[in-house]
Amino acid sequence: MTYGSPVTLSGVLSTQKANQAIAIQATECGPQRLPRRATLKTAATGAFTGPVTPTIGTSYQATSRATKSPAVALTVRPLLELTKVATGSYTAKATAGKR
């Protein structure tokens, strides 16, 4: 994915129960602790979905009570822009997250 692009995380709770809290946790490029980023609620089918916009490589994990999903890693590429400023002359800009 490219820097600044949103991504939708989604899944289905194994019990398929509605209105259950799903904590979405994230680890950004290295730390061992999983800080809570969002809490989603499941639909009638147990499905949940939510947007995230990581700015650096991040692993996400969904948790409901004692149940944890496998972590999903997203790699974030820099956003590259090339602008023509004159004949045969260009300006390049790279945008990326910092740690």
Backbone hydrogen bonds, N-H to C=O, Kabsch-Sander energy under -0.5 kcal/mol:
donor,donor_aa,acceptor,acceptor_aa,energy
3,Y,77,R,-2.6
4,G,54,P,-0.7
5,S,2,T,-2.3
7,V,52,V,-3.1
9,L,7,V,-0.6
9,L,50,G,-3.3
11,G,48,F,-2.1
13,L,46,G,-3.0
16,Q,13,L,-1.8
19,N,42,T,-2.2
22,I,40,L,-3.1
23,A,21,A,-0.5
23,A,63,T,-2.8
24,I,22,I,-0.5
24,I,38,A,-3.2
25,Q,23,A,-0.6
25,Q,61,Q,-2.9
26,A,35,P,-1.8
27,T,59,S,-2.3
29,C,27,T,-0.7
29,C,57,G,-2.0
37,R,24,I,-2.6
38,A,24,I,-1.6
40,L,22,I,-3.2
42,T,20,Q,-1.6
43,A,47,A,-2.9
46,G,43,A,-1.9
48,F,11,G,-2.7
50,G,9,L,-2.4
52,V,7,V,-2.8
58,T,74,L,-1.8
59,S,27,T,-2.4
60,Y,72,V,-2.9
61,Q,25,Q,-2.1
63,T,23,A,-2.2
64,S,67,T,-2.6
67,T,64,S,-2.4
69,S,62,A,-2.8
72,V,60,Y,-2.8
74,L,58,T,-3.1
77,R,1,M,-3.0
77,R,75,T,-0.6
79,L,95,T,-2.9
80,L,78,P,-0.6
81,E,93,K,-2.8
83,T,91,T,-2.9
85,V,83,T,-0.5
85,V,89,S,-2.2
86,A,89,S,-1.6
89,S,86,A,-2.5
91,T,83,T,-2.8
93,K,81,E,-2.5
95,T,79,L,-2.5
97,G,55,T,-1.0
